Amino acid sequence: MFAHIDCAPMEGVTRAVFRRRHHRMFGGADRYFTPFLSPSADGVFSEKELREVLPEACRGVPTVPQLLAGRAEHFVWAAKDMAALGYREVNLNLGCPSGTVVAKHKGSGLLADPGELDRFLEGVFSGLRDTEIAVSVKTRTGLADSGGFPRLMEVFNRYPICVLTIHPRVGKQFYRGEPDREAFALGLEAAAMPVCYNGDVFTLRDARALRERFPKLERVMLGRGLVADPSLARQLRGGPPLSGGELRQFHDGLLADYLACIQGEVNVLHKMKELWNYWGCLFPQERRALKAIRKAPRLAEYRRAAESLLEREPAPGGGYSPELL
């Protein structure tokens, strides 16, 4: 259906633990993008950030580090550090809609002023001119509205961006409302580089509709839909849908992984409950059991509540839907 399928970066969710286990169990994704690392003036990554990108954390998993920066020199040193770790591509985050990020002229905040974005990209690509690391970009269609998106595309086309992933919402929308497929069509038509689509592809049906709308589109990035249904990328490759046994195995494996790498039962509970914000859509009629999971104060109660769902089969065609939560 698509020549290239990427797993989107999702802060707090698609950590190295998730990426390793998903790739081993389900496959289907060509690349996994890390939740953003935020390089700063001190030229040093935190230990927490490094744990997500060190070779031993990503061994066997095709990984692309994503960087969130507001100054070109910060992005450049971080990209060079990633190259030293063996990475051949880094991704620039121009999509994060967080108010604190935007206020620092990072993420989608850089989209408010095409001139500022142009100067930033000039600094990035001139700073990396003597390196072999490629730079991809994940962007929205603007900060407040999509009216300036054609101008943004002109800026992007000036630089050797290896892939431009377009999430066709503006930063002010966060993840609300429908993706602007007309704005995406404009970007796809105007782009001088390969384009990847990201946004609200939650089911196989959604992917087929996207393919029908854009028959020449070769790349798609899956985020919330892939977390909610870990088999989604596999299905786009023609593989089988998720089974209850697979979800149980995936759940149990992730729980064991988190217990091994996260200190404190409460912190592990938080991670597992966050996943059920997505997996709950596979069991739309089981609101009582899902509430018991959310309310579980300790791991023992959580295990009992989760068990009542994991012994069932997921709803056929079930996929992420914010309205169900």
Secondary structure per residue as TSV (DSSP state, phi and psi in degrees):
chain	resnum	aa	ss	phi	psi
A	1	M	-	360.0	-48.3
A	2	F	-	-127.4	142.7
A	3	A	S	-72.6	-30.1
A	4	H	E	-134.2	132.6
A	5	I	E	-127.9	124.6
A	6	D	E	-111.7	150.9
A	7	C	E	-97.4	121.9
A	8	A	-	-71.1	153.7
A	9	P	-	-77.4	128.5
A	10	M	-	-130.9	111.5
A	11	E	T	-54.7	127.2
A	12	G	T	81.1	-9.4
A	13	V	T	-113.0	-59.4
A	14	T	S	-88.2	54.9
A	15	R	-	-71.8	173.8
A	16	A	H	-55.8	-38.1
A	17	V	H	-56.8	-48.3
A	18	F	H	-64.9	-46.0
A	19	R	H	-62.3	-43.8
A	20	R	H	-62.5	-47.6
A	21	R	H	-70.5	-37.8
A	22	H	H	-64.4	-44.9
A	23	H	H	-62.1	-39.0
A	24	R	H	-69.8	-39.8
A	25	M	H	-86.5	-42.0
A	26	F	T	-115.2	-37.1
A	27	G	-	60.3	-157.5
A	28	G	-	94.9	-31.6
A	29	A	-	-91.2	136.3
A	30	D	S	-79.1	-34.1
A	31	R	E	-145.2	148.6
A	32	Y	E	-118.2	122.6
A	33	F	E	-93.6	133.1
A	34	T	-	-75.1	148.5
A	35	P	-	-53.1	149.3
A	36	F	-	-61.7	142.7
A	37	L	B	-98.9	143.0
A	38	S	-	-115.8	89.9
A	39	P	-	-67.6	145.2
A	40	S	-	-132.0	-173.2
A	41	A	T	-68.4	-21.9
A	42	D	T	-76.2	-10.5
A	43	G	-	71.0	24.0
A	44	V	-	-136.4	132.8
A	45	F	-	-83.2	150.4
A	46	S	-	-72.4	160.8
A	47	E	H	-61.2	-38.6
A	48	K	H	-60.9	-42.7
A	49	E	H	-66.8	-43.0
A	50	L	H	-63.3	-33.7
A	51	R	H	-60.3	-23.0
A	52	E	H	-82.8	-18.2
A	53	V	H	-125.5	-8.7
A	54	L	S	-59.9	144.4
A	55	P	H	-52.3	-37.5
A	56	E	H	-68.8	-24.2
A	57	A	H	-79.9	-22.3
A	58	C	H	-118.4	10.9
A	59	R	T	-58.0	127.3
A	60	G	T	84.1	-5.1
A	61	V	S	-113.8	119.7
A	62	P	-	-67.3	107.2
A	63	T	E	-120.3	140.4
A	64	V	E	-123.1	116.8
A	65	P	-	-70.1	135.6
A	66	Q	E	-103.1	136.3
A	67	L	E	-118.3	136.5
A	68	L	-	-115.4	112.1
A	69	A	-	-143.9	150.2
A	70	G	S	-108.7	-8.5
A	71	R	S	-127.0	136.0
A	72	A	H	-60.3	-39.1
A	73	E	H	-65.5	-30.7
A	74	H	H	-69.0	-41.4
A	75	F	H	-64.1	-41.0
A	76	V	H	-63.4	-47.9
A	77	W	H	-65.2	-35.9
A	78	A	H	-67.2	-41.7
A	79	A	H	-62.4	-39.6
A	80	K	H	-66.8	-36.3
A	81	D	H	-62.7	-40.3
A	82	M	H	-66.9	-37.1
A	83	A	H	-63.4	-38.3
A	84	A	H	-65.8	-26.0
A	85	L	T	-82.4	-5.8
A	86	G	T	107.6	1.0
A	87	Y	-	-76.6	145.4
A	88	R	S	-109.4	-0.8
A	89	E	E	-150.1	142.2
A	90	V	E	-127.3	156.0
A	91	N	E	-117.3	133.8
A	92	L	E	-92.5	123.6
A	93	N	E	-85.0	109.0
A	94	L	E	-116.9	26.9
A	95	G	-	-121.3	-21.0
A	96	C	-	-56.8	124.7
A	97	P	-	-96.8	1.2
A	98	S	-	-54.9	136.9
A	99	G	H	-59.7	-40.7
A	100	T	H	-67.7	-34.1
A	101	V	H	-69.9	-47.2
A	102	V	H	-60.6	-40.5
A	103	A	H	-61.4	-25.2
A	104	K	T	-93.2	11.6
A	105	H	T	57.6	43.4
A	106	K	-	-119.6	172.1
A	107	G	G	54.9	-136.7
A	108	S	G	-68.3	-11.9
A	109	G	G	-61.9	-26.8
A	110	L	G	-73.5	-11.4
A	111	L	G	-85.0	-9.7
A	112	A	G	-69.1	-26.3
A	113	D	-	-132.6	101.6
A	114	P	H	-56.6	-32.9
A	115	G	H	-65.3	-42.9
A	116	E	H	-64.0	-41.4
A	117	L	H	-62.1	-41.3
A	118	D	H	-60.9	-44.9
A	119	R	H	-65.4	-38.9
A	120	F	H	-61.6	-49.8
A	121	L	H	-66.1	-35.6
A	122	E	H	-60.3	-42.8
A	123	G	H	-65.3	-39.1
A	124	V	H	-63.9	-53.2
A	125	F	H	-75.2	-28.8
A	126	S	H	-72.0	-35.9
A	127	G	H	-68.9	-24.8
A	128	L	T	-104.7	11.1
A	129	R	T	-58.6	-34.7
A	130	D	T	-94.6	14.2
A	131	T	S	-112.9	169.2
A	132	E	-	-106.1	4.4
A	133	I	-	-77.6	134.9
A	134	A	E	-87.8	154.6
A	135	V	E	-122.4	121.2
A	136	S	E	-105.8	165.2
A	137	V	E	-132.9	136.7
A	138	K	E	-114.8	119.2
A	139	T	E	-131.4	161.4
A	140	R	E	-100.5	-178.1
A	141	T	S	-92.8	5.8
A	142	G	-	157.3	180.0
A	143	L	S	-94.9	-53.9
A	144	A	S	-103.9	-31.5
A	145	D	-	-156.2	169.5
A	146	S	S	-93.1	5.3
A	147	G	T	-61.5	-30.6
A	148	G	T	-92.7	8.2
A	149	F	H	-62.7	-39.5
A	150	P	H	-56.7	-38.0
A	151	R	H	-67.3	-39.7
A	152	L	H	-62.3	-39.9
A	153	M	H	-63.3	-36.3
A	154	E	H	-60.3	-41.4
A	155	V	H	-65.3	-48.4
A	156	F	H	-56.8	-40.0
A	157	N	T	-69.0	-10.1
A	158	R	T	-80.1	-11.0
A	159	Y	S	-124.3	153.9
A	160	P	-	-80.2	59.2
A	161	I	-	-70.6	128.4
A	162	C	S	-76.1	-35.8
A	163	V	-	-148.4	136.0
A	164	L	E	-110.5	111.4
A	165	T	E	-93.8	123.1
A	166	I	E	-110.4	119.1
A	167	H	E	-98.9	106.7
A	168	P	-	-80.3	57.3
A	169	R	S	-130.3	161.5
A	170	V	-	-93.7	162.0
A	171	G	G	-58.0	-39.0
A	172	K	G	-63.0	-22.0
A	173	Q	G	-76.1	-20.1
A	174	F	T	54.9	-114.0
A	175	Y	T	-120.6	22.2
A	176	R	-	-90.9	157.4
A	177	G	S	75.3	174.3
A	178	E	-	-81.8	143.2
A	179	P	-	-60.0	144.4
A	180	D	-	-87.6	89.5
A	181	R	H	-67.5	-26.3
A	182	E	H	-68.6	-39.9
A	183	A	H	-64.3	-39.9
A	184	F	H	-62.6	-41.1
A	185	A	H	-58.3	-39.8
A	186	L	H	-63.0	-45.6
A	187	G	H	-64.2	-41.8
A	188	L	H	-61.9	-40.8
A	189	E	H	-70.7	-37.1
A	190	A	H	-84.4	-20.8
A	191	A	-	-66.8	137.2
A	192	A	S	-92.1	-2.5
A	193	M	S	-125.3	166.5
A	194	P	-	-58.7	142.7
A	195	V	E	-118.2	139.8
A	196	C	E	-119.3	139.9
A	197	Y	E	-96.3	138.7
A	198	N	E	-139.6	131.9
A	199	G	S	140.5	109.0
A	200	D	-	61.7	36.9
A	201	V	-	-98.9	93.6
A	202	F	-	-102.3	-22.6
A	203	T	S	-139.7	169.3
A	204	L	H	-60.2	-36.2
A	205	R	H	-62.5	-41.9
A	206	D	H	-61.1	-42.2
A	207	A	H	-64.5	-40.3
A	208	R	H	-65.6	-39.3
A	209	A	H	-65.0	-39.1
A	210	L	H	-63.7	-42.4
A	211	R	H	-64.7	-38.7
A	212	E	H	-66.4	-37.8
A	213	R	H	-71.1	-35.4
A	214	F	-	-130.0	77.3
A	215	P	T	-62.8	-21.3
A	216	K	T	-91.3	-4.0
A	217	L	-	-70.2	127.6
A	218	E	-	-110.2	-10.6
A	219	R	E	-130.0	139.4
A	220	V	E	-140.0	144.5
A	221	M	E	-115.6	127.9
A	222	L	E	-106.9	132.3
A	223	G	S	-120.4	-96.9
A	224	R	H	-57.7	-36.1
A	225	G	H	-63.5	-35.6
A	226	L	H	-75.0	-34.1
A	227	V	H	-69.6	-43.4
A	228	A	H	-64.8	-40.5
A	229	D	S	-127.6	94.1
A	230	P	T	-59.7	-15.0
A	231	S	T	-89.5	1.5
A	232	L	H	-60.0	-47.3
A	233	A	H	-61.9	-39.5
A	234	R	H	-61.7	-40.4
A	235	Q	H	-64.1	-37.2
A	236	L	H	-66.0	-19.3
A	237	R	T	-91.1	2.7
A	238	G	T	96.1	7.4
A	239	G	-	-85.1	179.4
A	240	P	-	-78.2	159.4
A	241	P	-	-74.3	172.9
A	242	L	-	-67.8	137.7
A	243	S	-	-108.4	160.0
A	244	G	H	-60.4	-38.6
A	245	G	H	-63.0	-38.4
A	246	E	H	-66.9	-43.1
A	247	L	H	-61.7	-41.5
A	248	R	H	-60.6	-46.1
A	249	Q	H	-62.7	-41.8
A	250	F	H	-64.9	-46.5
A	251	H	H	-58.8	-51.0
A	252	D	H	-64.1	-37.8
A	253	G	H	-65.6	-44.8
A	254	L	H	-64.2	-41.5
A	255	L	H	-60.1	-44.8
A	256	A	H	-62.6	-41.1
A	257	D	H	-63.3	-44.9
A	258	Y	H	-65.7	-39.2
A	259	L	H	-62.4	-29.9
A	260	A	H	-79.6	-25.2
A	261	C	H	-119.3	-7.8
A	262	I	S	-117.3	131.4
A	263	Q	-	-84.6	134.9
A	264	G	S	95.5	125.6
A	265	E	H	-60.3	-38.2
A	266	V	H	-61.7	-40.8
A	267	N	H	-67.1	-38.0
A	268	V	H	-66.6	-43.2
A	269	L	H	-57.1	-42.8
A	270	H	H	-58.9	-43.8
A	271	K	H	-63.5	-44.4
A	272	M	H	-68.7	-40.1
A	273	K	H	-64.3	-35.1
A	274	E	H	-62.2	-39.1
A	275	L	H	-65.4	-35.9
A	276	W	H	-69.9	-16.5
A	277	N	H	-60.4	-24.9
A	278	Y	H	-100.1	-48.3
A	279	W	H	-63.2	-24.1
A	280	G	G	-57.6	-26.1
A	281	C	G	-69.4	-15.2
A	282	L	G	-79.3	-10.7
A	283	F	-	-133.4	63.9
A	284	P	T	-63.7	-19.6
A	285	Q	T	-94.8	-1.0
A	286	E	-	-105.7	52.7
A	287	R	H	-66.0	-34.5
A	288	R	H	-64.9	-45.0
A	289	A	H	-65.6	-38.5
A	290	L	H	-66.3	-37.3
A	291	K	H	-64.6	-38.3
A	292	A	H	-63.4	-36.6
A	293	I	H	-64.2	-47.5
A	294	R	H	-63.2	-33.2
A	295	K	H	-89.8	-9.7
A	296	A	-	-57.9	122.2
A	297	P	-	-84.9	-21.8
A	298	R	S	-136.9	165.0
A	299	L	H	-62.9	-35.7
A	300	A	H	-62.3	-45.8
A	301	E	H	-66.1	-37.6
A	302	Y	H	-61.6	-46.2
A	303	R	H	-58.5	-42.7
A	304	R	H	-64.5	-42.4
A	305	A	H	-66.8	-42.8
A	306	A	H	-66.2	-36.7
A	307	E	H	-59.5	-36.1
A	308	S	H	-64.8	-22.8
A	309	L	H	-95.2	-37.4
A	310	L	H	-68.7	-15.7
A	311	E	T	-83.5	-3.3
A	312	R	S	-103.1	163.4
A	313	E	-	-88.3	140.4
A	314	P	-	-61.1	153.2
A	315	A	-	-63.4	133.6
A	316	P	T	-57.0	129.1
A	317	G	T	73.6	6.5
A	318	G	-	-62.5	140.7
A	319	G	-	-156.6	171.6
A	320	Y	-	-60.0	135.7
A	321	S	-	-151.2	112.6
A	322	P	G	-56.6	-29.4
A	323	E	G	-66.2	-20.7
A	324	L	G	-83.4	-10.9
A	325	L	-	-102.6	360.0
